[in-house]
Amino acid sequence: MRLWDPLAIREFSALVRDPVFRGRGVPAGDGRPVLLIPGFLAGDWTLRVMDAWLKRIGYRTYLSGILFNVQHSERLLAGLRRKLTEVQKEAGTRVSLIGHSRGGLLAKVLAQRRPQSVEQVIALGAPLADWTDLAAVTHHAVGVVTTANELVYGRRLNAEGRFTYDLKLSPTVPTTSIYTKTDDVVNYRSCLRPDIPALPVWGSHNGLVVNPEVFRLVGRLLPRPRRQA
């Protein structure tokens, strides 16, 4: 959804004043690759602040190539698989995935299908337990996009059986859900699953990508010990 809404602006203002924005209080990155995946109705442009910050603290970051996250999931996953292959080949190691909202769902399923290529998944405000548990305005937007996908591609977003099945499976790589109880886009309870650790922060759904608490958590999660081959 929209990044620069009033709530997100408040969180961005807090971020630029917070020491974490200058890399304080988090370990320096070790150069490992990180692929960022935007949320529903959003694109890579919403992740530019996080992208630049991760680069500054020592990570090799890559954007997904998604201009607007509106296509049906399998079509988006095809592009993300190609991107993941390119990044892994260039970096020579497994890739960490950070996905916002629907981007977190895509990241989880991508890791499910390509565990040998993914180091870990960090999902921000992603309804990993029930992707249909949304606010009323979000349901309306999903309905519009579903109709558009049916007309253009002959596919409905709510008929993606394989994607939904893979989403419900227990994670095959370390996965963390970061959520806010004041989420105005998804029901925060849909971000909670017994098989996925969840970390709460303050703030809004759209503001999670510019939230100082999120940056602090991401900065501490990324350098976790690498998985054994």
N, C-alpha and C positions, 0 to 999 in steps of 0.2 A: 504494500500500500504506500501512501505518501510518506516520504521521509521528513520533509520539512513542515510538519504540522506543529502547532504550538507546543505540544508536549515534548516532541522530539527536539525542538529548538532549546527548550529548557535543559534537556539532558546534554545536548551538545555544549551549551554554555557551561554546564558543570564539568564536562570533560576537559575543556581547554584550560580550566582553572585548577584541575586536579594534577598532582605530581605524576600520576601514572601516565599522563599524556606525554610527558617528557622521559618516560621509561623508568621512572623511579618506583621501587617497590615490587618489581617483577624481574625475574632472571633475564639476562641477555640471551637473545636467540642464538641458536647454534647453526643457523643456515638451512635448517630442514625446510622442505617445500610445504606450502599451505595453499589450498585451492578454496576460494570464496564463492559461495552460491547464493544469489539474491532470493528474496521472497516473492510471493504472489503479487502480480501486477507491477513488480519492480524489476530493476536491471542492475548491471554491474555498477552503475553510477551511484547507487545507494550505499555501496561498500567502499567507496574511494577513501573515506577517512580511516577506516580500519585497515585497508590495504596499505596506505602510506605509513600508518603507525607501526604495523607489523614489520614493514621494511626497515623503519628507523631503529627498531630494537633488535634486528638481526635475523629476520626470516626471509626466505625467498617466496614471495607471494605471486599468485596467479589469479586472474579473474576468469569467470566461467565462459564469457562470450555471449551471455544471455542479455539481450536488449530489453525485452519485456517477458516476464515469466507468466505466460498465458497459455502456452501450448499444452497438449495433453502430456502426461508424465512420461510415457514411453518415448515420445519424440524428443523431449528434453533430455532424457537419460542417454539416448543414442549420442547426442552431442557431448554430454558430460563424459561418457566413456572414452570418446576420442580425445577429449581434453586431458583426462586423467592419464591416458596412455602417453600422450606427448610430454606431460609434466614429469611422469615417472622416468621416462626415457632420458629426458634432459637432466634431471636431478640425480638419477641413479639410485633412488631410494623410495620407500613408500611415502605416500602423500597424506597429510592431515587435511581433513575437510571441515570447513566452518560454513554452516547453512542457516540462513535466517528464515523463519516462518516456513513456507512451502519449500524453500531451499534446504531446510533441515530434513524434511521428509525425503527429498531427492538424495541428499547426502547419505542418509541412513540406508536407503534401498541400493544406492550405488555401492556402498561398502558391503552390503549383503551379497551382492553379485560379484564384486571384485575384491574380496578380502585380502588377496595377495598384493594388492596395489595400494591399500589404505592403511595408514598408521592408526588414526583415531578419527572420531566424528564428534564435533561440538555443535549442538543444535540450539539455536536461539529462538525462543518463542514458537517452537514447532509442535503442533498437536500430534505427537508420536503415538499416543494412545487411541485417538479418535479424530481423524482429520475432518470429520463432518461437524464437530462440536464448535461452532463458530458464532460470532455475533450476527445479529440480523442483517446489518448492512453488508457484512462479508458474504453471507449466504446469497444475497441478491447479486453481488458481483460474481460469485462463483456460477450462479445460474446463467448470467449473461455470457460469461466465457465458455461455459459448457455448450450453450447453443451455438456459439461461434465456431467452436471446435468441431461440432457435429456437422455444421454446414461446410466447413473448409476441408476437414480431414475425415469425416465420417466416423469420428470417435467421440464418445462422451466421457467427461472427466469422472463421472460417478459410475462408470462401467469398466474401470481399469482393474479387473480382477487380479491379475498377476502382481501388479504394483501394490495393491492393498494387502495381498497375501504376504509378500516379502516384507512389507512395512511392519506387519504384526509379528514376524519371527523374532526370536531373541537375537540380539546383536552378535555378529561374528567378530567385531573389533571393539575396542574400548569406546564407549559412547556416553556422552554427557548431555543432559538437557538443562539449559539455563532458561529460567522463566520468571515472569513477574505476576504477582497476584492481582495487580491492577491492569492486566492486559485488556485492551479495549477492542481487540480483533478476534482472538480465540479465547475460549474458556480455559483458564490456566490449568484446570484439572486435567485437560486433555494433553498437557505436556508431561504428565506424571505417569510413570510405569514402574512396576516393581522390579523389572529387569534392567532399568536404566537409572543410574544415579542422577538426581536432580538438584540444582542449586538455585535458590531464589535470589532475586535482586529487586530493587525498587524501580519504578518507571513505567513507561508505556511500551506497547508492542513495537511501534515503528521506531521508537527511540533506542531499542536494544542494540542497534548497530553503532550508536554514538554514546553509549552509556558507560560512565567511568567504572562502575562496579563490574560490568561485563568485560571491559578491557582488562581489569585486574584479574578476573577469573581466567580469561583466555590466556593472559600472559603467564599464569601459573600452570595451566593445564597443558599447554603445547610442549614444554620441555620435559614432560614425563619420560621415563626410560623407554627406549624403543622396544617394540615387540620383537621377540626372537623369530627368525625366519622359519 
